[in-house]
Amino acid sequence: MARQRGWQLHFRMEDLDGPRLKPWAAQESIDVLRWLGIEWDGPIVTQSDDLGPYVQALQHFVAQRQAYSCELTRAEIEAAASAPHGNEHEQRFPPSLRPSDSERPASFCPESEMNWRFVVNPGPVEFVDGFAGHQNPDPSETVGDFVVWTKRGQPAYQLAVVVDDARFGVTDIVRGDDLLDSAARQLLLYRALGLGPEPRYTHLPLVLGADGRRLAKRHGDTRLATYRDAGVLPERIVGLLAFWCGITPSRQALSAGEFVEGFCLDRLPDSPTVFTCKDHQWLIEPS
């Protein structure tokens, strides 16, 4: 999409995930993308290099009484009678647990070992997704007041990507539809910070395992680097993607350039793709 539409393609290394961050993962990501034939424009931006812009954003929220510190544990939030589960990964934080304006800190200290939450007022957040269509979720009903700064002294994902998208002039965001519900939260942050123009979102279906869950370690080692190290040619990976995307009628080797020429968003299936044993065998069979 980026190459077809004449966009610049930015590489941002989102390395603020604390304990889950693997020291080798960053370079592996770079190497695998280049192996596939994917290039980007400009230097790589690494989030952890400069936390200053995120601190400034949090200070703005705190000054406007739009964010507050929170020491409650997940168990304590779950114990709240009015706190049903938002989804399998995140517990809804209800307004009943939110401190009053007078109880909220008037300043923000990045070194405070507490989570900081953004105040989410009731109401839908409408936007049109480039693939999923019209959306109007209400984050107050699904996640409530969500974390924007973590007790590790780092910005949470939602805040970090909004600040970075705005300061680097990102106009279009294409990603997996497991993040579709994040778009509403990110738009709330955009508007609260007075940023603009807001980016356009396109959320695409994921690749799942045979059990219907997101492809992960539980399905075996399906990392692209593993196939590369096993001698699989990049054209076979790209060819499998082309088959899934409706570019070709069958699995066949394809270069990244040929993929760009044939890609059409309208051909993309609107349901998730399942990675099967047949797909795996085709990848590893001799060329």
Contacts in CASP RR format, 6 or more apart in sequence:
PFRMAT RR
TARGET T0000
AUTHOR 0000-0000-0000
METHOD contacts of the structure
MODEL  1
MARQRGWQLHFRMEDLDGPRLKPWAAQESIDVLRWLGIEWDGPIVTQSDD
LGPYVQALQHFVAQRQAYSCELTRAEIEAAASAPHGNEHEQRFPPSLRPS
DSERPASFCPESEMNWRFVVNPGPVEFVDGFAGHQNPDPSETVGDFVVWT
KRGQPAYQLAVVVDDARFGVTDIVRGDDLLDSAARQLLLYRALGLGPEPR
YTHLPLVLGADGRRLAKRHGDTRLATYRDAGVLPERIVGLLAFWCGITPS
RQALSAGEFVEGFCLDRLPDSPTVFTCKDHQWLIEPS
1 7 0 8 1.000
1 172 0 8 1.000
1 174 0 8 1.000
1 202 0 8 1.000
1 263 0 8 1.000
1 265 0 8 1.000
2 8 0 8 1.000
2 9 0 8 1.000
2 172 0 8 1.000
2 174 0 8 1.000
3 9 0 8 1.000
3 260 0 8 1.000
4 260 0 8 1.000
4 263 0 8 1.000
7 171 0 8 1.000
7 172 0 8 1.000
8 41 0 8 1.000
8 42 0 8 1.000
9 39 0 8 1.000
9 40 0 8 1.000
9 41 0 8 1.000
10 40 0 8 1.000
10 41 0 8 1.000
10 42 0 8 1.000
10 45 0 8 1.000
10 168 0 8 1.000
10 170 0 8 1.000
11 30 0 8 1.000
11 33 0 8 1.000
11 40 0 8 1.000
11 42 0 8 1.000
11 44 0 8 1.000
11 45 0 8 1.000
12 44 0 8 1.000
12 45 0 8 1.000
12 46 0 8 1.000
12 47 0 8 1.000
12 164 0 8 1.000
12 168 0 8 1.000
13 26 0 8 1.000
13 29 0 8 1.000
13 44 0 8 1.000
13 45 0 8 1.000
13 46 0 8 1.000
13 47 0 8 1.000
14 47 0 8 1.000
14 157 0 8 1.000
14 160 0 8 1.000
14 161 0 8 1.000
15 21 0 8 1.000
15 26 0 8 1.000
15 46 0 8 1.000
15 47 0 8 1.000
15 48 0 8 1.000
16 47 0 8 1.000
16 48 0 8 1.000
16 154 0 8 1.000
16 155 0 8 1.000
16 156 0 8 1.000
16 157 0 8 1.000
16 160 0 8 1.000
17 157 0 8 1.000
18 152 0 8 1.000
18 154 0 8 1.000
26 46 0 8 1.000
28 225 0 8 1.000
30 44 0 8 1.000
31 225 0 8 1.000
32 224 0 8 1.000
32 225 0 8 1.000
32 228 0 8 1.000
33 40 0 8 1.000
35 224 0 8 1.000
35 228 0 8 1.000
35 234 0 8 1.000
36 224 0 8 1.000
36 234 0 8 1.000
36 237 0 8 1.000
36 238 0 8 1.000
36 256 0 8 1.000
37 234 0 8 1.000
37 255 0 8 1.000
37 256 0 8 1.000
38 256 0 8 1.000
45 164 0 8 1.000
45 168 0 8 1.000
47 160 0 8 1.000
47 164 0 8 1.000
48 154 0 8 1.000
51 110 0 8 1.000
51 154 0 8 1.000
51 155 0 8 1.000
53 163 0 8 1.000
53 164 0 8 1.000
53 167 0 8 1.000
54 149 0 8 1.000
54 154 0 8 1.000
54 155 0 8 1.000
54 159 0 8 1.000
54 160 0 8 1.000
54 163 0 8 1.000
55 108 0 8 1.000
55 110 0 8 1.000
57 155 0 8 1.000
57 159 0 8 1.000
57 162 0 8 1.000
57 163 0 8 1.000
57 189 0 8 1.000
57 193 0 8 1.000
58 67 0 8 1.000
58 108 0 8 1.000
58 110 0 8 1.000
58 116 0 8 1.000
58 148 0 8 1.000
58 149 0 8 1.000
58 155 0 8 1.000
58 159 0 8 1.000
59 107 0 8 1.000
59 108 0 8 1.000
60 66 0 8 1.000
60 193 0 8 1.000
61 67 0 8 1.000
61 108 0 8 1.000
61 116 0 8 1.000
61 118 0 8 1.000
61 148 0 8 1.000
61 192 0 8 1.000
61 193 0 8 1.000
62 68 0 8 1.000
62 104 0 8 1.000
62 105 0 8 1.000
62 106 0 8 1.000
62 107 0 8 1.000
62 108 0 8 1.000
62 116 0 8 1.000
63 106 0 8 1.000
63 107 0 8 1.000
64 192 0 8 1.000
65 101 0 8 1.000
65 104 0 8 1.000
65 119 0 8 1.000
66 118 0 8 1.000
66 119 0 8 1.000
66 192 0 8 1.000
67 104 0 8 1.000
67 108 0 8 1.000
67 116 0 8 1.000
67 117 0 8 1.000
67 118 0 8 1.000
67 119 0 8 1.000
67 148 0 8 1.000
67 149 0 8 1.000
68 98 0 8 1.000
68 99 0 8 1.000
68 103 0 8 1.000
68 104 0 8 1.000
68 105 0 8 1.000
68 116 0 8 1.000
68 117 0 8 1.000
68 119 0 8 1.000
69 104 0 8 1.000
69 105 0 8 1.000
69 112 0 8 1.000
69 114 0 8 1.000
69 115 0 8 1.000
69 116 0 8 1.000
70 93 0 8 1.000
70 97 0 8 1.000
70 114 0 8 1.000
70 115 0 8 1.000
70 116 0 8 1.000
70 117 0 8 1.000
70 145 0 8 1.000
70 147 0 8 1.000
71 114 0 8 1.000
71 115 0 8 1.000
72 97 0 8 1.000
74 91 0 8 1.000
77 83 0 8 1.000
77 91 0 8 1.000
77 93 0 8 1.000
77 97 0 8 1.000
78 91 0 8 1.000
80 94 0 8 1.000
80 96 0 8 1.000
80 97 0 8 1.000
82 94 0 8 1.000
82 96 0 8 1.000
83 91 0 8 1.000
83 92 0 8 1.000
83 93 0 8 1.000
83 94 0 8 1.000
83 97 0 8 1.000
84 92 0 8 1.000
85 91 0 8 1.000
85 92 0 8 1.000
86 92 0 8 1.000
86 142 0 8 1.000
86 143 0 8 1.000
87 142 0 8 1.000
87 143 0 8 1.000
87 181 0 8 1.000
90 143 0 8 1.000
90 146 0 8 1.000
92 141 0 8 1.000
92 142 0 8 1.000
92 143 0 8 1.000
92 144 0 8 1.000
93 117 0 8 1.000
93 143 0 8 1.000
93 144 0 8 1.000
93 145 0 8 1.000
93 146 0 8 1.000
94 144 0 8 1.000
95 140 0 8 1.000
95 144 0 8 1.000
95 145 0 8 1.000
97 145 0 8 1.000
98 117 0 8 1.000
98 119 0 8 1.000
98 145 0 8 1.000
108 116 0 8 1.000
108 149 0 8 1.000
110 149 0 8 1.000
110 153 0 8 1.000
111 153 0 8 1.000
112 151 0 8 1.000
112 153 0 8 1.000
113 151 0 8 1.000
113 153 0 8 1.000
114 151 0 8 1.000
115 147 0 8 1.000
115 149 0 8 1.000
115 150 0 8 1.000
115 151 0 8 1.000
116 147 0 8 1.000
116 148 0 8 1.000
116 149 0 8 1.000
117 145 0 8 1.000
117 146 0 8 1.000
117 147 0 8 1.000
117 148 0 8 1.000
118 145 0 8 1.000
118 146 0 8 1.000
118 147 0 8 1.000
118 148 0 8 1.000
118 158 0 8 1.000
118 159 0 8 1.000
118 185 0 8 1.000
118 188 0 8 1.000
118 189 0 8 1.000
118 192 0 8 1.000
119 145 0 8 1.000
120 139 0 8 1.000
120 140 0 8 1.000
120 143 0 8 1.000
120 144 0 8 1.000
120 145 0 8 1.000
120 146 0 8 1.000
120 185 0 8 1.000
120 188 0 8 1.000
121 140 0 8 1.000
122 138 0 8 1.000
122 140 0 8 1.000
122 141 0 8 1.000
123 138 0 8 1.000
123 140 0 8 1.000
124 136 0 8 1.000
124 137 0 8 1.000
124 138 0 8 1.000
125 135 0 8 1.000
125 136 0 8 1.000
125 137 0 8 1.000
125 138 0 8 1.000
125 139 0 8 1.000
125 184 0 8 1.000
125 187 0 8 1.000
125 188 0 8 1.000
126 134 0 8 1.000
126 135 0 8 1.000
126 136 0 8 1.000
127 135 0 8 1.000
127 183 0 8 1.000
127 184 0 8 1.000
127 187 0 8 1.000
127 198 0 8 1.000
127 201 0 8 1.000
128 134 0 8 1.000
128 135 0 8 1.000
129 135 0 8 1.000
129 180 0 8 1.000
129 183 0 8 1.000
129 201 0 8 1.000
129 202 0 8 1.000
129 203 0 8 1.000
130 200 0 8 1.000
130 201 0 8 1.000
130 202 0 8 1.000
130 203 0 8 1.000
130 265 0 8 1.000
131 177 0 8 1.000
131 202 0 8 1.000
131 203 0 8 1.000
131 204 0 8 1.000
131 265 0 8 1.000
131 268 0 8 1.000
131 270 0 8 1.000
132 177 0 8 1.000
132 180 0 8 1.000
132 203 0 8 1.000
135 180 0 8 1.000
135 183 0 8 1.000
135 184 0 8 1.000
137 181 0 8 1.000
137 184 0 8 1.000
138 184 0 8 1.000
139 146 0 8 1.000
139 181 0 8 1.000
139 184 0 8 1.000
139 185 0 8 1.000
139 188 0 8 1.000
142 181 0 8 1.000
143 181 0 8 1.000
143 185 0 8 1.000
146 156 0 8 1.000
146 158 0 8 1.000
146 185 0 8 1.000
147 156 0 8 1.000
147 158 0 8 1.000
148 155 0 8 1.000
148 156 0 8 1.000
148 158 0 8 1.000
148 159 0 8 1.000
148 189 0 8 1.000
149 155 0 8 1.000
149 156 0 8 1.000
149 159 0 8 1.000
150 156 0 8 1.000
155 163 0 8 1.000
157 182 0 8 1.000
158 182 0 8 1.000
158 185 0 8 1.000
158 186 0 8 1.000
158 189 0 8 1.000
159 189 0 8 1.000
161 186 0 8 1.000
162 186 0 8 1.000
162 189 0 8 1.000
162 190 0 8 1.000
162 193 0 8 1.000
162 195 0 8 1.000
163 193 0 8 1.000
164 170 0 8 1.000
165 173 0 8 1.000
165 186 0 8 1.000
165 199 0 8 1.000
166 190 0 8 1.000
166 193 0 8 1.000
166 195 0 8 1.000
166 196 0 8 1.000
170 199 0 8 1.000
171 197 0 8 1.000
171 199 0 8 1.000
171 200 0 8 1.000
172 199 0 8 1.000
172 200 0 8 1.000
172 201 0 8 1.000
172 202 0 8 1.000
173 199 0 8 1.000
173 200 0 8 1.000
173 201 0 8 1.000
173 202 0 8 1.000
174 202 0 8 1.000
174 203 0 8 1.000
174 204 0 8 1.000
175 201 0 8 1.000
175 202 0 8 1.000
175 203 0 8 1.000
175 204 0 8 1.000
176 203 0 8 1.000
176 204 0 8 1.000
176 205 0 8 1.000
176 206 0 8 1.000
177 203 0 8 1.000
177 204 0 8 1.000
177 205 0 8 1.000
177 206 0 8 1.000
178 206 0 8 1.000
178 214 0 8 1.000
179 203 0 8 1.000
180 203 0 8 1.000
183 201 0 8 1.000
183 203 0 8 1.000
187 198 0 8 1.000
190 196 0 8 1.000
190 198 0 8 1.000
191 198 0 8 1.000
202 265 0 8 1.000
204 268 0 8 1.000
205 268 0 8 1.000
205 269 0 8 1.000
205 270 0 8 1.000
205 271 0 8 1.000
205 272 0 8 1.000
205 273 0 8 1.000
206 214 0 8 1.000
206 215 0 8 1.000
206 272 0 8 1.000
206 273 0 8 1.000
207 214 0 8 1.000
207 215 0 8 1.000
207 244 0 8 1.000
207 272 0 8 1.000
207 273 0 8 1.000
207 274 0 8 1.000
207 275 0 8 1.000
208 214 0 8 1.000
208 215 0 8 1.000
208 272 0 8 1.000
208 273 0 8 1.000
208 274 0 8 1.000
208 275 0 8 1.000
209 215 0 8 1.000
209 219 0 8 1.000
209 274 0 8 1.000
209 275 0 8 1.000
210 219 0 8 1.000
210 274 0 8 1.000
210 275 0 8 1.000
210 276 0 8 1.000
210 277 0 8 1.000
211 219 0 8 1.000
212 272 0 8 1.000
212 274 0 8 1.000
215 222 0 8 1.000
215 275 0 8 1.000
219 275 0 8 1.000
222 275 0 8 1.000
222 280 0 8 1.000
224 237 0 8 1.000
227 237 0 8 1.000
227 283 0 8 1.000
227 284 0 8 1.000
228 234 0 8 1.000
230 284 0 8 1.000
232 283 0 8 1.000
232 284 0 8 1.000
233 253 0 8 1.000
233 287 0 8 1.000
234 256 0 8 1.000
235 253 0 8 1.000
235 254 0 8 1.000
235 255 0 8 1.000
236 253 0 8 1.000
236 282 0 8 1.000
236 283 0 8 1.000
236 287 0 8 1.000
237 283 0 8 1.000
238 253 0 8 1.000
238 254 0 8 1.000
238 255 0 8 1.000
238 256 0 8 1.000
238 258 0 8 1.000
238 259 0 8 1.000
239 248 0 8 1.000
239 251 0 8 1.000
239 252 0 8 1.000
239 253 0 8 1.000
239 254 0 8 1.000
239 259 0 8 1.000
240 251 0 8 1.000
240 279 0 8 1.000
240 282 0 8 1.000
240 283 0 8 1.000
241 259 0 8 1.000
242 248 0 8 1.000
242 252 0 8 1.000
242 254 0 8 1.000
242 258 0 8 1.000
242 259 0 8 1.000
242 262 0 8 1.000
243 249 0 8 1.000
243 250 0 8 1.000
243 251 0 8 1.000
243 252 0 8 1.000
244 269 0 8 1.000
244 273 0 8 1.000
245 263 0 8 1.000
245 267 0 8 1.000
245 268 0 8 1.000
246 267 0 8 1.000
246 268 0 8 1.000
246 269 0 8 1.000
247 254 0 8 1.000
247 259 0 8 1.000
247 262 0 8 1.000
247 263 0 8 1.000
247 264 0 8 1.000
247 267 0 8 1.000
248 254 0 8 1.000
251 279 0 8 1.000
251 282 0 8 1.000
253 287 0 8 1.000
END
